[in-house]
Amino acid sequence: MTKIKCVIAAGGLGTRLQGFRKNQKTKVLLEVNGMPMINRQIHQINQWGIRDFIIITSPDFDVFIRETTSKEFPNLNIHYSVQESPEGIAHAFSKAESFVKKDDILLLVLGDNFFGENPIKHIDFVNFEKNKGSIIFTKAVDNPSEFGVALVDEYGKVKHIEEKPEKPNSDLAVVGVYIFDYLAMDYIKLLKPSKRGEYEITDLINIYITQSICSNIQLLDWWIDAGTPERILELENKLS
């Protein structure tokens, strides 16, 4: 039976949100329309049909995140793992390894990303489990140089991803939700730190691209990366 586990990367502190609404903790505990961001995101993903979660936390706020989420979702299967130091998204993802079993399908979601649609609703997970691989999700934007940008062929296969390019070769921004087979945990061990000293999720995806097993789904509804006060207000407006 296909098992989908959602890994939420919630270890980032969100320095751009420090002090916003008197927030002195991690951004995922900041209230969005009266609910902590992490709880609102779990609720969102649970509506997609997911019941198994692995939340990656930071050392300073692990206890707070555990208390906040376990109290709100006593009927969900939630595990926790601490990312001891902020060494990139792929590094955070690797902290889920002890909870991953062979043939698990992994849904990685960044802790401040929200969506106006269920991005996984049309995916044939039985077929995905059989063929393995990776799926990224993109959104056409006016300012692609601020994001990771994907070059996709006419069949939806991802040909290349470039992080914040000065001259983007497409307008497709890679958003903060990804699907990987369980082999991602092994592939992460092959990665080396980037120039900024982080294990990049782009480098992990590129392993799948070189095997021609990375495909793209383009989002049509809204997507918000709620990492600034302005984006928080925009998100609340979308949700109200």
MARTI-444498 format. One record per residue (C-alpha): residue number from 1; y, z, x. Coordinates in steps of 0.25 Angstrom, whole numbers. Layout:
BEGIN
<r NUM, <Y, Z, X>>
...
//
This chain:
BEGIN
<r 1, <0, 0, 0>>
<r 2, <14, -4, 5>>
<r 3, <22, 8, 10>>
<r 4, <37, 7, 12>>
<r 5, <44, 18, 19>>
<r 6, <59, 19, 20>>
<r 7, <65, 23, 33>>
<r 8, <79, 28, 31>>
<r 9, <87, 28, 44>>
<r 10, <96, 40, 41>>
<r 11, <99, 46, 55>>
<r 12, <113, 40, 57>>
<r 13, <125, 50, 56>>
<r 14, <135, 40, 50>>
<r 15, <147, 44, 59>>
<r 16, <156, 34, 50>>
<r 17, <153, 43, 38>>
<r 18, <156, 57, 45>>
<r 19, <166, 64, 38>>
<r 20, <165, 55, 26>>
<r 21, <164, 64, 13>>
<r 22, <164, 76, 23>>
<r 23, <150, 70, 29>>
<r 24, <146, 77, 42>>
<r 25, <132, 74, 41>>
<r 26, <124, 61, 42>>
<r 27, <129, 49, 33>>
<r 28, <116, 49, 25>>
<r 29, <119, 62, 19>>
<r 30, <133, 58, 15>>
<r 31, <134, 57, -1>>
<r 32, <134, 44, -7>>
<r 33, <138, 45, -22>>
<r 34, <134, 59, -22>>
<r 35, <120, 57, -15>>
<r 36, <117, 58, 0>>
<r 37, <116, 44, 6>>
<r 38, <102, 46, 11>>
<r 39, <97, 51, -3>>
<r 40, <105, 39, -9>>
<r 41, <97, 30, 0>>
<r 42, <84, 36, -2>>
<r 43, <86, 34, -17>>
<r 44, <90, 19, -15>>
<r 45, <78, 16, -7>>
<r 46, <69, 24, -16>>
<r 47, <74, 15, -27>>
<r 48, <68, 3, -19>>
<r 49, <54, 10, -21>>
<r 50, <53, 17, -8>>
<r 51, <47, 32, -8>>
<r 52, <44, 34, 7>>
<r 53, <56, 37, 16>>
<r 54, <57, 40, 31>>
<r 55, <72, 45, 34>>
<r 56, <77, 45, 48>>
<r 57, <87, 56, 50>>
<r 58, <95, 62, 62>>
<r 59, <92, 75, 68>>
<r 60, <105, 82, 63>>
<r 61, <103, 78, 48>>
<r 62, <88, 77, 47>>
<r 63, <87, 90, 39>>
<r 64, <99, 86, 30>>
<r 65, <93, 73, 27>>
<r 66, <79, 78, 24>>
<r 67, <85, 89, 14>>
<r 68, <94, 79, 7>>
<r 69, <83, 68, 5>>
<r 70, <71, 77, 2>>
<r 71, <78, 85, -8>>
<r 72, <83, 72, -16>>
<r 73, <69, 64, -14>>
<r 74, <58, 74, -15>>
<r 75, <48, 63, -21>>
<r 76, <50, 53, -10>>
<r 77, <42, 53, 3>>
<r 78, <53, 55, 14>>
<r 79, <50, 58, 29>>
<r 80, <61, 61, 39>>
<r 81, <62, 57, 54>>
<r 82, <73, 61, 63>>
<r 83, <80, 51, 72>>
<r 84, <84, 60, 84>>
<r 85, <95, 50, 89>>
<r 86, <102, 38, 84>>
<r 87, <96, 27, 91>>
<r 88, <97, 16, 81>>
<r 89, <90, 12, 67>>
<r 90, <77, 7, 74>>
<r 91, <76, 21, 81>>
<r 92, <78, 28, 67>>
<r 93, <68, 19, 61>>
<r 94, <58, 23, 72>>
<r 95, <58, 37, 67>>
<r 96, <51, 34, 55>>
<r 97, <38, 30, 63>>
<r 98, <30, 43, 61>>
<r 99, <31, 40, 46>>
<r 100, <27, 25, 46>>
<r 101, <13, 21, 44>>
<r 102, <6, 7, 47>>
<r 103, <10, -3, 36>>
<r 104, <22, 5, 31>>
<r 105, <34, -4, 27>>
<r 106, <47, 2, 32>>
<r 107, <60, 1, 25>>
<r 108, <71, 5, 34>>
<r 109, <85, 9, 28>>
<r 110, <97, 13, 35>>
<r 111, <102, 26, 29>>
<r 112, <116, 21, 25>>
<r 113, <112, 8, 19>>
<r 114, <112, 5, 4>>
<r 115, <108, -7, -5>>
<r 116, <112, -12, -18>>
<r 117, <98, -18, -20>>
<r 118, <84, -15, -17>>
<r 119, <82, -23, -4>>
<r 120, <67, -22, -4>>
<r 121, <64, -25, -18>>
<r 122, <59, -39, -16>>
<r 123, <50, -37, -4>>
<r 124, <35, -39, -4>>
<r 125, <31, -27, 4>>
<r 126, <16, -30, 2>>
<r 127, <19, -43, 10>>
<r 128, <28, -36, 20>>
<r 129, <17, -26, 23>>
<r 130, <7, -37, 25>>
<r 131, <17, -45, 35>>
<r 132, <25, -34, 41>>
<r 133, <39, -37, 47>>
<r 134, <53, -33, 44>>
<r 135, <63, -36, 33>>
<r 136, <78, -34, 35>>
<r 137, <89, -34, 24>>
<r 138, <102, -41, 25>>
<r 139, <115, -43, 18>>
<r 140, <125, -54, 19>>
<r 141, <139, -48, 24>>
<r 142, <152, -52, 28>>
<r 143, <152, -44, 41>>
<r 144, <139, -46, 47>>
<r 145, <143, -43, 61>>
<r 146, <144, -28, 57>>
<r 147, <129, -28, 54>>
<r 148, <115, -33, 60>>
<r 149, <115, -48, 56>>
<r 150, <102, -55, 52>>
<r 151, <99, -70, 54>>
<r 152, <89, -74, 43>>
<r 153, <82, -88, 41>>
<r 154, <80, -95, 28>>
<r 155, <67, -88, 26>>
<r 156, <73, -74, 27>>
<r 157, <67, -71, 41>>
<r 158, <76, -64, 50>>
<r 159, <79, -72, 63>>
<r 160, <89, -62, 70>>
<r 161, <97, -50, 68>>
<r 162, <109, -47, 76>>
<r 163, <117, -33, 76>>
<r 164, <131, -34, 73>>
<r 165, <134, -48, 79>>
<r 166, <148, -53, 82>>
<r 167, <144, -67, 76>>
<r 168, <134, -65, 65>>
<r 169, <124, -76, 63>>
<r 170, <123, -72, 48>>
<r 171, <129, -63, 38>>
<r 172, <117, -55, 35>>
<r 173, <118, -41, 38>>
<r 174, <106, -33, 41>>
<r 175, <106, -21, 31>>
<r 176, <100, -7, 33>>
<r 177, <87, -9, 27>>
<r 178, <74, -15, 34>>
<r 179, <59, -16, 31>>
<r 180, <49, -15, 43>>
<r 181, <34, -15, 44>>
<r 182, <29, -2, 51>>
<r 183, <28, -9, 64>>
<r 184, <43, -7, 65>>
<r 185, <40, 7, 71>>
<r 186, <33, 0, 83>>
<r 187, <43, -10, 85>>
<r 188, <54, 0, 86>>
<r 189, <47, 5, 98>>
<r 190, <50, -8, 105>>
<r 191, <65, -7, 103>>
<r 192, <75, -4, 114>>
<r 193, <89, 2, 112>>
<r 194, <100, -8, 109>>
<r 195, <113, -8, 117>>
<r 196, <118, 3, 108>>
<r 197, <106, 11, 111>>
<r 198, <99, 10, 98>>
<r 199, <86, 5, 93>>
<r 200, <91, -6, 83>>
<r 201, <85, -10, 70>>
<r 202, <89, -24, 74>>
<r 203, <79, -24, 86>>
<r 204, <68, -19, 77>>
<r 205, <70, -30, 67>>
<r 206, <71, -41, 78>>
<r 207, <56, -37, 82>>
<r 208, <53, -42, 68>>
<r 209, <62, -54, 69>>
<r 210, <55, -59, 81>>
<r 211, <42, -58, 74>>
<r 212, <48, -66, 62>>
<r 213, <44, -55, 53>>
<r 214, <58, -50, 49>>
<r 215, <64, -55, 35>>
<r 216, <77, -53, 28>>
<r 217, <81, -49, 14>>
<r 218, <95, -52, 11>>
<r 219, <102, -41, 1>>
<r 220, <110, -47, -10>>
<r 221, <116, -33, -15>>
<r 222, <125, -23, -8>>
<r 223, <121, -16, 4>>
<r 224, <129, -4, 10>>
<r 225, <128, 2, 24>>
<r 226, <135, 15, 20>>
<r 227, <139, 20, 34>>
<r 228, <154, 21, 31>>
<r 229, <163, 28, 21>>
<r 230, <167, 15, 15>>
<r 231, <152, 11, 14>>
<r 232, <149, 24, 7>>
<r 233, <160, 22, -3>>
<r 234, <155, 7, -5>>
<r 235, <141, 12, -7>>
<r 236, <145, 23, -17>>
<r 237, <152, 12, -25>>
<r 238, <140, 3, -25>>
<r 239, <131, 15, -30>>
<r 240, <140, 20, -41>>
//
